[in-house]
Amino acid sequence: MPKDVQDIERPQQLTLRKPDATDGAAIWELVRSCKPLDENSMYCNLVQAEHFRDTCVLAEIDGDVVGWISGHMIPNEDALFVWQVAVGKKARGLGLGRKMLTHLINRDECADATRINTTITLDNDASWGLFRSFARHAGGKLSDDPHFMRHRHFGGRHATEHMVTITLPSDDAQAKAA
């Protein structure tokens, strides 16, 4: 085969799916590679993948784990809490974070969510960019307030986390806009 044909990059197959417990180790490795994300235990990722699979998303490109969102519906509220978003180096710049969030809110299990909540430190530019982009794309309104405070909640060992709220447009508002 001619060299110029060999050098043609083939299309990559992106898959977004619910995780299962067998994905726990790969999720843990992905999160560890995405500094400065908090590294939870592998056991935590196993439990997330099994118990919260309906509100988590695993992204694969050609079978390789390249993205992860962990989340859960907040009890007694119509809100999806996004705990962690990880996008591996191989998938950066593809809009994968926003694709995973969109995939997640379109699941039946998240149909009652009227808003998304997450916490972000002020210096995490990548997360701010992702959630602002998602809010614009979804037609939602983003607001934030200091929530978990450096000294009150973290004993001075972690920067203040701002509670970010994205109010999602109602089905009625979406229908009128269409």
PyMOL commands that place a pseudoatom at each C-alpha (Angstrom):
pseudoatom trace, name=CA, resn=MET, resi=1, chain=A, elem=C, hetatm=0, pos=[0.000, 0.000, 0.000]
pseudoatom trace, name=CA, resn=PRO, resi=2, chain=A, elem=C, hetatm=0, pos=[1.415, 3.425, -0.910]
pseudoatom trace, name=CA, resn=LYS, resi=3, chain=A, elem=C, hetatm=0, pos=[2.740, 5.420, 2.025]
pseudoatom trace, name=CA, resn=ASP, resi=4, chain=A, elem=C, hetatm=0, pos=[0.420, 8.382, 1.362]
pseudoatom trace, name=CA, resn=VAL, resi=5, chain=A, elem=C, hetatm=0, pos=[-2.604, 6.064, 1.689]
pseudoatom trace, name=CA, resn=GLN, resi=6, chain=A, elem=C, hetatm=0, pos=[-1.230, 4.581, 4.919]
pseudoatom trace, name=CA, resn=ASP, resi=7, chain=A, elem=C, hetatm=0, pos=[-0.859, 8.054, 6.413]
pseudoatom trace, name=CA, resn=ILE, resi=8, chain=A, elem=C, hetatm=0, pos=[-4.533, 8.951, 5.941]
pseudoatom trace, name=CA, resn=GLU, resi=9, chain=A, elem=C, hetatm=0, pos=[-6.115, 9.183, 9.354]
pseudoatom trace, name=CA, resn=ARG, resi=10, chain=A, elem=C, hetatm=0, pos=[-9.206, 6.998, 9.638]
pseudoatom trace, name=CA, resn=PRO, resi=11, chain=A, elem=C, hetatm=0, pos=[-12.374, 8.320, 11.282]
pseudoatom trace, name=CA, resn=GLN, resi=12, chain=A, elem=C, hetatm=0, pos=[-12.635, 7.649, 14.986]
pseudoatom trace, name=CA, resn=GLN, resi=13, chain=A, elem=C, hetatm=0, pos=[-15.729, 6.026, 16.477]
pseudoatom trace, name=CA, resn=LEU, resi=14, chain=A, elem=C, hetatm=0, pos=[-17.087, 7.916, 19.515]
pseudoatom trace, name=CA, resn=THR, resi=15, chain=A, elem=C, hetatm=0, pos=[-19.368, 5.986, 21.860]
pseudoatom trace, name=CA, resn=LEU, resi=16, chain=A, elem=C, hetatm=0, pos=[-21.220, 7.532, 24.824]
pseudoatom trace, name=CA, resn=ARG, resi=17, chain=A, elem=C, hetatm=0, pos=[-22.716, 4.995, 27.210]
pseudoatom trace, name=CA, resn=LYS, resi=18, chain=A, elem=C, hetatm=0, pos=[-23.647, 4.094, 30.750]
pseudoatom trace, name=CA, resn=PRO, resi=19, chain=A, elem=C, hetatm=0, pos=[-20.721, 2.634, 32.679]
pseudoatom trace, name=CA, resn=ASP, resi=20, chain=A, elem=C, hetatm=0, pos=[-20.676, -0.606, 34.627]
pseudoatom trace, name=CA, resn=ALA, resi=21, chain=A, elem=C, hetatm=0, pos=[-18.458, -1.907, 37.417]
pseudoatom trace, name=CA, resn=THR, resi=22, chain=A, elem=C, hetatm=0, pos=[-15.990, -3.432, 34.947]
pseudoatom trace, name=CA, resn=ASP, resi=23, chain=A, elem=C, hetatm=0, pos=[-15.168, 0.136, 33.831]
pseudoatom trace, name=CA, resn=GLY, resi=24, chain=A, elem=C, hetatm=0, pos=[-14.067, 1.218, 37.316]
pseudoatom trace, name=CA, resn=ALA, resi=25, chain=A, elem=C, hetatm=0, pos=[-10.319, 0.711, 36.843]
pseudoatom trace, name=CA, resn=ALA, resi=26, chain=A, elem=C, hetatm=0, pos=[-10.278, 2.520, 33.477]
pseudoatom trace, name=CA, resn=ILE, resi=27, chain=A, elem=C, hetatm=0, pos=[-12.292, 5.406, 34.954]
pseudoatom trace, name=CA, resn=TRP, resi=28, chain=A, elem=C, hetatm=0, pos=[-9.869, 5.641, 37.877]
pseudoatom trace, name=CA, resn=GLU, resi=29, chain=A, elem=C, hetatm=0, pos=[-6.870, 5.733, 35.490]
pseudoatom trace, name=CA, resn=LEU, resi=30, chain=A, elem=C, hetatm=0, pos=[-8.535, 8.423, 33.342]
pseudoatom trace, name=CA, resn=VAL, resi=31, chain=A, elem=C, hetatm=0, pos=[-9.300, 10.635, 36.355]
pseudoatom trace, name=CA, resn=ARG, resi=32, chain=A, elem=C, hetatm=0, pos=[-5.727, 10.203, 37.633]
pseudoatom trace, name=CA, resn=SER, resi=33, chain=A, elem=C, hetatm=0, pos=[-4.421, 11.411, 34.256]
pseudoatom trace, name=CA, resn=CYS, resi=34, chain=A, elem=C, hetatm=0, pos=[-6.601, 14.548, 34.297]
pseudoatom trace, name=CA, resn=LYS, resi=35, chain=A, elem=C, hetatm=0, pos=[-4.877, 16.833, 36.787]
pseudoatom trace, name=CA, resn=PRO, resi=36, chain=A, elem=C, hetatm=0, pos=[-6.002, 18.713, 38.856]
pseudoatom trace, name=CA, resn=LEU, resi=37, chain=A, elem=C, hetatm=0, pos=[-9.099, 16.515, 39.341]
pseudoatom trace, name=CA, resn=ASP, resi=38, chain=A, elem=C, hetatm=0, pos=[-9.492, 15.032, 42.799]
pseudoatom trace, name=CA, resn=GLU, resi=39, chain=A, elem=C, hetatm=0, pos=[-8.424, 11.417, 42.733]
pseudoatom trace, name=CA, resn=ASN, resi=40, chain=A, elem=C, hetatm=0, pos=[-11.009, 9.286, 44.448]
pseudoatom trace, name=CA, resn=SER, resi=41, chain=A, elem=C, hetatm=0, pos=[-10.331, 5.660, 45.299]
pseudoatom trace, name=CA, resn=MET, resi=42, chain=A, elem=C, hetatm=0, pos=[-10.794, 3.038, 42.611]
pseudoatom trace, name=CA, resn=TYR, resi=43, chain=A, elem=C, hetatm=0, pos=[-13.535, 1.621, 44.834]
pseudoatom trace, name=CA, resn=CYS, resi=44, chain=A, elem=C, hetatm=0, pos=[-15.390, 4.952, 44.660]
pseudoatom trace, name=CA, resn=ASN, resi=45, chain=A, elem=C, hetatm=0, pos=[-15.292, 4.828, 40.853]
pseudoatom trace, name=CA, resn=LEU, resi=46, chain=A, elem=C, hetatm=0, pos=[-16.516, 1.212, 40.917]
pseudoatom trace, name=CA, resn=VAL, resi=47, chain=A, elem=C, hetatm=0, pos=[-19.485, 2.198, 43.084]
pseudoatom trace, name=CA, resn=GLN, resi=48, chain=A, elem=C, hetatm=0, pos=[-20.251, 5.225, 40.898]
pseudoatom trace, name=CA, resn=ALA, resi=49, chain=A, elem=C, hetatm=0, pos=[-20.172, 3.061, 37.765]
pseudoatom trace, name=CA, resn=GLU, resi=50, chain=A, elem=C, hetatm=0, pos=[-22.477, 0.490, 39.316]
pseudoatom trace, name=CA, resn=HIS, resi=51, chain=A, elem=C, hetatm=0, pos=[-24.855, 2.395, 41.615]
pseudoatom trace, name=CA, resn=PHE, resi=52, chain=A, elem=C, hetatm=0, pos=[-25.076, 5.684, 39.690]
pseudoatom trace, name=CA, resn=ARG, resi=53, chain=A, elem=C, hetatm=0, pos=[-24.671, 4.375, 36.136]
pseudoatom trace, name=CA, resn=ASP, resi=54, chain=A, elem=C, hetatm=0, pos=[-27.920, 6.007, 35.013]
pseudoatom trace, name=CA, resn=THR, resi=55, chain=A, elem=C, hetatm=0, pos=[-26.523, 9.471, 35.797]
pseudoatom trace, name=CA, resn=CYS, resi=56, chain=A, elem=C, hetatm=0, pos=[-22.929, 8.878, 34.692]
pseudoatom trace, name=CA, resn=VAL, resi=57, chain=A, elem=C, hetatm=0, pos=[-21.459, 8.865, 31.181]
pseudoatom trace, name=CA, resn=LEU, resi=58, chain=A, elem=C, hetatm=0, pos=[-18.474, 6.990, 29.831]
pseudoatom trace, name=CA, resn=ALA, resi=59, chain=A, elem=C, hetatm=0, pos=[-16.979, 8.083, 26.499]
pseudoatom trace, name=CA, resn=GLU, resi=60, chain=A, elem=C, hetatm=0, pos=[-14.878, 5.813, 24.332]
pseudoatom trace, name=CA, resn=ILE, resi=61, chain=A, elem=C, hetatm=0, pos=[-13.037, 6.432, 21.097]
pseudoatom trace, name=CA, resn=ASP, resi=62, chain=A, elem=C, hetatm=0, pos=[-12.329, 3.225, 19.241]
pseudoatom trace, name=CA, resn=GLY, resi=63, chain=A, elem=C, hetatm=0, pos=[-12.854, 1.302, 22.496]
pseudoatom trace, name=CA, resn=ASP, resi=64, chain=A, elem=C, hetatm=0, pos=[-10.472, 3.449, 24.597]
pseudoatom trace, name=CA, resn=VAL, resi=65, chain=A, elem=C, hetatm=0, pos=[-11.946, 5.251, 27.620]
pseudoatom trace, name=CA, resn=VAL, resi=66, chain=A, elem=C, hetatm=0, pos=[-11.409, 8.978, 26.951]
pseudoatom trace, name=CA, resn=GLY, resi=67, chain=A, elem=C, hetatm=0, pos=[-14.174, 10.714, 28.911]
pseudoatom trace, name=CA, resn=TRP, resi=68, chain=A, elem=C, hetatm=0, pos=[-16.160, 10.399, 32.110]
pseudoatom trace, name=CA, resn=ILE, resi=69, chain=A, elem=C, hetatm=0, pos=[-18.866, 12.314, 33.924]
pseudoatom trace, name=CA, resn=SER, resi=70, chain=A, elem=C, hetatm=0, pos=[-20.006, 11.229, 37.353]
pseudoatom trace, name=CA, resn=GLY, resi=71, chain=A, elem=C, hetatm=0, pos=[-23.247, 12.640, 38.666]
pseudoatom trace, name=CA, resn=HIS, resi=72, chain=A, elem=C, hetatm=0, pos=[-26.447, 11.938, 40.530]
pseudoatom trace, name=CA, resn=MET, resi=73, chain=A, elem=C, hetatm=0, pos=[-29.925, 13.345, 40.885]
pseudoatom trace, name=CA, resn=ILE, resi=74, chain=A, elem=C, hetatm=0, pos=[-30.045, 15.349, 44.121]
pseudoatom trace, name=CA, resn=PRO, resi=75, chain=A, elem=C, hetatm=0, pos=[-32.541, 13.652, 46.448]
pseudoatom trace, name=CA, resn=ASN, resi=76, chain=A, elem=C, hetatm=0, pos=[-35.898, 15.463, 46.687]
pseudoatom trace, name=CA, resn=GLU, resi=77, chain=A, elem=C, hetatm=0, pos=[-34.855, 18.036, 44.067]
pseudoatom trace, name=CA, resn=ASP, resi=78, chain=A, elem=C, hetatm=0, pos=[-35.231, 18.313, 40.308]
pseudoatom trace, name=CA, resn=ALA, resi=79, chain=A, elem=C, hetatm=0, pos=[-31.511, 18.790, 39.893]
pseudoatom trace, name=CA, resn=LEU, resi=80, chain=A, elem=C, hetatm=0, pos=[-28.674, 16.763, 38.421]
pseudoatom trace, name=CA, resn=PHE, resi=81, chain=A, elem=C, hetatm=0, pos=[-25.439, 17.214, 40.356]
pseudoatom trace, name=CA, resn=VAL, resi=82, chain=A, elem=C, hetatm=0, pos=[-22.326, 16.778, 38.201]
pseudoatom trace, name=CA, resn=TRP, resi=83, chain=A, elem=C, hetatm=0, pos=[-19.528, 15.622, 40.462]
pseudoatom trace, name=CA, resn=GLN, resi=84, chain=A, elem=C, hetatm=0, pos=[-16.641, 15.209, 38.070]
pseudoatom trace, name=CA, resn=VAL, resi=85, chain=A, elem=C, hetatm=0, pos=[-15.866, 15.669, 34.387]
pseudoatom trace, name=CA, resn=ALA, resi=86, chain=A, elem=C, hetatm=0, pos=[-12.739, 14.074, 32.927]
pseudoatom trace, name=CA, resn=VAL, resi=87, chain=A, elem=C, hetatm=0, pos=[-11.603, 14.317, 29.303]
pseudoatom trace, name=CA, resn=GLY, resi=88, chain=A, elem=C, hetatm=0, pos=[-8.388, 12.522, 28.364]
pseudoatom trace, name=CA, resn=LYS, resi=89, chain=A, elem=C, hetatm=0, pos=[-5.678, 14.082, 26.204]
pseudoatom trace, name=CA, resn=LYS, resi=90, chain=A, elem=C, hetatm=0, pos=[-6.704, 12.025, 23.151]
pseudoatom trace, name=CA, resn=ALA, resi=91, chain=A, elem=C, hetatm=0, pos=[-10.174, 13.627, 23.180]
pseudoatom trace, name=CA, resn=ARG, resi=92, chain=A, elem=C, hetatm=0, pos=[-9.445, 17.226, 24.113]
pseudoatom trace, name=CA, resn=GLY, resi=93, chain=A, elem=C, hetatm=0, pos=[-10.621, 19.901, 21.712]
pseudoatom trace, name=CA, resn=LEU, resi=94, chain=A, elem=C, hetatm=0, pos=[-13.462, 17.754, 20.355]
pseudoatom trace, name=CA, resn=GLY, resi=95, chain=A, elem=C, hetatm=0, pos=[-16.222, 19.289, 22.484]
pseudoatom trace, name=CA, resn=LEU, resi=96, chain=A, elem=C, hetatm=0, pos=[-16.512, 15.986, 24.330]
pseudoatom trace, name=CA, resn=GLY, resi=97, chain=A, elem=C, hetatm=0, pos=[-17.408, 17.490, 27.704]
pseudoatom trace, name=CA, resn=ARG, resi=98, chain=A, elem=C, hetatm=0, pos=[-20.403, 19.298, 26.237]
pseudoatom trace, name=CA, resn=LYS, resi=99, chain=A, elem=C, hetatm=0, pos=[-21.403, 16.209, 24.232]
pseudoatom trace, name=CA, resn=MET, resi=100, chain=A, elem=C, hetatm=0, pos=[-21.361, 14.092, 27.392]
pseudoatom trace, name=CA, resn=LEU, resi=101, chain=A, elem=C, hetatm=0, pos=[-23.423, 16.648, 29.355]
pseudoatom trace, name=CA, resn=THR, resi=102, chain=A, elem=C, hetatm=0, pos=[-25.957, 16.884, 26.529]
pseudoatom trace, name=CA, resn=HIS, resi=103, chain=A, elem=C, hetatm=0, pos=[-26.148, 13.088, 26.309]
pseudoatom trace, name=CA, resn=LEU, resi=104, chain=A, elem=C, hetatm=0, pos=[-26.701, 12.881, 30.050]
pseudoatom trace, name=CA, resn=ILE, resi=105, chain=A, elem=C, hetatm=0, pos=[-29.530, 15.423, 30.307]
pseudoatom trace, name=CA, resn=ASN, resi=106, chain=A, elem=C, hetatm=0, pos=[-31.302, 13.734, 27.398]
pseudoatom trace, name=CA, resn=ARG, resi=107, chain=A, elem=C, hetatm=0, pos=[-31.551, 10.419, 29.241]
pseudoatom trace, name=CA, resn=ASP, resi=108, chain=A, elem=C, hetatm=0, pos=[-34.935, 9.364, 30.609]
pseudoatom trace, name=CA, resn=GLU, resi=109, chain=A, elem=C, hetatm=0, pos=[-33.379, 9.104, 34.086]
pseudoatom trace, name=CA, resn=CYS, resi=110, chain=A, elem=C, hetatm=0, pos=[-32.603, 12.844, 34.000]
pseudoatom trace, name=CA, resn=ALA, resi=111, chain=A, elem=C, hetatm=0, pos=[-35.890, 13.958, 32.406]
pseudoatom trace, name=CA, resn=ASP, resi=112, chain=A, elem=C, hetatm=0, pos=[-37.086, 15.606, 35.641]
pseudoatom trace, name=CA, resn=ALA, resi=113, chain=A, elem=C, hetatm=0, pos=[-33.962, 17.761, 35.979]
pseudoatom trace, name=CA, resn=THR, resi=114, chain=A, elem=C, hetatm=0, pos=[-34.790, 21.446, 35.676]
pseudoatom trace, name=CA, resn=ARG, resi=115, chain=A, elem=C, hetatm=0, pos=[-31.231, 22.427, 36.497]
pseudoatom trace, name=CA, resn=ILE, resi=116, chain=A, elem=C, hetatm=0, pos=[-27.667, 21.173, 36.675]
pseudoatom trace, name=CA, resn=ASN, resi=117, chain=A, elem=C, hetatm=0, pos=[-25.496, 21.877, 39.690]
pseudoatom trace, name=CA, resn=THR, resi=118, chain=A, elem=C, hetatm=0, pos=[-21.768, 21.460, 40.036]
pseudoatom trace, name=CA, resn=THR, resi=119, chain=A, elem=C, hetatm=0, pos=[-19.012, 23.042, 42.102]
pseudoatom trace, name=CA, resn=ILE, resi=120, chain=A, elem=C, hetatm=0, pos=[-15.957, 24.721, 40.589]
pseudoatom trace, name=CA, resn=THR, resi=121, chain=A, elem=C, hetatm=0, pos=[-12.990, 26.580, 42.076]
pseudoatom trace, name=CA, resn=LEU, resi=122, chain=A, elem=C, hetatm=0, pos=[-12.384, 30.048, 40.632]
pseudoatom trace, name=CA, resn=ASP, resi=123, chain=A, elem=C, hetatm=0, pos=[-9.065, 29.006, 39.063]
pseudoatom trace, name=CA, resn=ASN, resi=124, chain=A, elem=C, hetatm=0, pos=[-10.470, 26.049, 37.083]
pseudoatom trace, name=CA, resn=ASP, resi=125, chain=A, elem=C, hetatm=0, pos=[-10.719, 27.752, 33.685]
pseudoatom trace, name=CA, resn=ALA, resi=126, chain=A, elem=C, hetatm=0, pos=[-11.438, 24.509, 31.800]
pseudoatom trace, name=CA, resn=SER, resi=127, chain=A, elem=C, hetatm=0, pos=[-14.513, 23.713, 33.926]
pseudoatom trace, name=CA, resn=TRP, resi=128, chain=A, elem=C, hetatm=0, pos=[-15.824, 27.273, 33.753]
pseudoatom trace, name=CA, resn=GLY, resi=129, chain=A, elem=C, hetatm=0, pos=[-15.417, 27.179, 29.983]
pseudoatom trace, name=CA, resn=LEU, resi=130, chain=A, elem=C, hetatm=0, pos=[-17.203, 23.847, 29.688]
pseudoatom trace, name=CA, resn=PHE, resi=131, chain=A, elem=C, hetatm=0, pos=[-20.204, 24.807, 31.811]
pseudoatom trace, name=CA, resn=ARG, resi=132, chain=A, elem=C, hetatm=0, pos=[-20.546, 28.259, 30.217]
pseudoatom trace, name=CA, resn=SER, resi=133, chain=A, elem=C, hetatm=0, pos=[-20.428, 26.671, 26.775]
pseudoatom trace, name=CA, resn=PHE, resi=134, chain=A, elem=C, hetatm=0, pos=[-22.968, 24.045, 27.790]
pseudoatom trace, name=CA, resn=ALA, resi=135, chain=A, elem=C, hetatm=0, pos=[-25.331, 26.675, 29.238]
pseudoatom trace, name=CA, resn=ARG, resi=136, chain=A, elem=C, hetatm=0, pos=[-25.183, 28.712, 26.002]
pseudoatom trace, name=CA, resn=HIS, resi=137, chain=A, elem=C, hetatm=0, pos=[-25.662, 25.624, 23.845]
pseudoatom trace, name=CA, resn=ALA, resi=138, chain=A, elem=C, hetatm=0, pos=[-28.595, 24.333, 25.932]
pseudoatom trace, name=CA, resn=GLY, resi=139, chain=A, elem=C, hetatm=0, pos=[-30.244, 27.761, 26.226]
pseudoatom trace, name=CA, resn=GLY, resi=140, chain=A, elem=C, hetatm=0, pos=[-29.841, 27.688, 29.999]
pseudoatom trace, name=CA, resn=LYS, resi=141, chain=A, elem=C, hetatm=0, pos=[-28.966, 30.387, 32.503]
pseudoatom trace, name=CA, resn=LEU, resi=142, chain=A, elem=C, hetatm=0, pos=[-25.749, 30.011, 34.535]
pseudoatom trace, name=CA, resn=SER, resi=143, chain=A, elem=C, hetatm=0, pos=[-25.278, 31.489, 37.995]
pseudoatom trace, name=CA, resn=ASP, resi=144, chain=A, elem=C, hetatm=0, pos=[-22.806, 30.819, 40.800]
pseudoatom trace, name=CA, resn=ASP, resi=145, chain=A, elem=C, hetatm=0, pos=[-22.229, 31.522, 44.474]
pseudoatom trace, name=CA, resn=PRO, resi=146, chain=A, elem=C, hetatm=0, pos=[-19.477, 30.515, 46.909]
pseudoatom trace, name=CA, resn=HIS, resi=147, chain=A, elem=C, hetatm=0, pos=[-20.630, 27.266, 48.504]
pseudoatom trace, name=CA, resn=PHE, resi=148, chain=A, elem=C, hetatm=0, pos=[-17.984, 25.046, 50.107]
pseudoatom trace, name=CA, resn=MET, resi=149, chain=A, elem=C, hetatm=0, pos=[-15.700, 27.595, 51.761]
pseudoatom trace, name=CA, resn=ARG, resi=150, chain=A, elem=C, hetatm=0, pos=[-11.920, 27.258, 52.124]
pseudoatom trace, name=CA, resn=HIS, resi=151, chain=A, elem=C, hetatm=0, pos=[-11.835, 27.687, 55.905]
pseudoatom trace, name=CA, resn=ARG, resi=152, chain=A, elem=C, hetatm=0, pos=[-15.343, 26.715, 56.946]
pseudoatom trace, name=CA, resn=HIS, resi=153, chain=A, elem=C, hetatm=0, pos=[-15.542, 23.439, 55.020]
pseudoatom trace, name=CA, resn=PHE, resi=154, chain=A, elem=C, hetatm=0, pos=[-11.997, 22.541, 53.947]
pseudoatom trace, name=CA, resn=GLY, resi=155, chain=A, elem=C, hetatm=0, pos=[-9.982, 23.582, 57.000]
pseudoatom trace, name=CA, resn=GLY, resi=156, chain=A, elem=C, hetatm=0, pos=[-7.935, 25.915, 54.779]
pseudoatom trace, name=CA, resn=ARG, resi=157, chain=A, elem=C, hetatm=0, pos=[-6.650, 22.990, 52.654]
pseudoatom trace, name=CA, resn=HIS, resi=158, chain=A, elem=C, hetatm=0, pos=[-8.707, 23.532, 49.491]
pseudoatom trace, name=CA, resn=ALA, resi=159, chain=A, elem=C, hetatm=0, pos=[-9.909, 26.538, 47.542]
pseudoatom trace, name=CA, resn=THR, resi=160, chain=A, elem=C, hetatm=0, pos=[-13.527, 27.645, 47.880]
pseudoatom trace, name=CA, resn=GLU, resi=161, chain=A, elem=C, hetatm=0, pos=[-15.850, 25.740, 45.559]
pseudoatom trace, name=CA, resn=HIS, resi=162, chain=A, elem=C, hetatm=0, pos=[-18.534, 27.825, 43.861]
pseudoatom trace, name=CA, resn=MET, resi=163, chain=A, elem=C, hetatm=0, pos=[-21.944, 26.223, 43.385]
pseudoatom trace, name=CA, resn=VAL, resi=164, chain=A, elem=C, hetatm=0, pos=[-22.694, 26.621, 39.702]
pseudoatom trace, name=CA, resn=THR, resi=165, chain=A, elem=C, hetatm=0, pos=[-26.337, 26.327, 38.725]
pseudoatom trace, name=CA, resn=ILE, resi=166, chain=A, elem=C, hetatm=0, pos=[-27.509, 26.021, 35.148]
pseudoatom trace, name=CA, resn=THR, resi=167, chain=A, elem=C, hetatm=0, pos=[-31.238, 26.487, 34.938]
pseudoatom trace, name=CA, resn=LEU, resi=168, chain=A, elem=C, hetatm=0, pos=[-32.384, 24.447, 31.971]
pseudoatom trace, name=CA, resn=PRO, resi=169, chain=A, elem=C, hetatm=0, pos=[-35.067, 25.822, 29.666]
pseudoatom trace, name=CA, resn=SER, resi=170, chain=A, elem=C, hetatm=0, pos=[-38.497, 24.279, 30.179]
pseudoatom trace, name=CA, resn=ASP, resi=171, chain=A, elem=C, hetatm=0, pos=[-40.023, 22.105, 27.479]
pseudoatom trace, name=CA, resn=ASP, resi=172, chain=A, elem=C, hetatm=0, pos=[-42.584, 24.892, 26.870]
pseudoatom trace, name=CA, resn=ALA, resi=173, chain=A, elem=C, hetatm=0, pos=[-39.826, 27.476, 26.339]
pseudoatom trace, name=CA, resn=GLN, resi=174, chain=A, elem=C, hetatm=0, pos=[-37.975, 25.106, 24.017]
pseudoatom trace, name=CA, resn=ALA, resi=175, chain=A, elem=C, hetatm=0, pos=[-41.140, 24.487, 21.991]
pseudoatom trace, name=CA, resn=LYS, resi=176, chain=A, elem=C, hetatm=0, pos=[-41.782, 28.244, 21.619]
pseudoatom trace, name=CA, resn=ALA, resi=177, chain=A, elem=C, hetatm=0, pos=[-38.183, 28.841, 20.532]
pseudoatom trace, name=CA, resn=ALA, resi=178, chain=A, elem=C, hetatm=0, pos=[-38.382, 26.133, 17.853]
for i in range(1, 178): cmd.bond("trace and resi %d" % i, "trace and resi %d" % (i + 1))
show_as sticks, trace
zoom trace
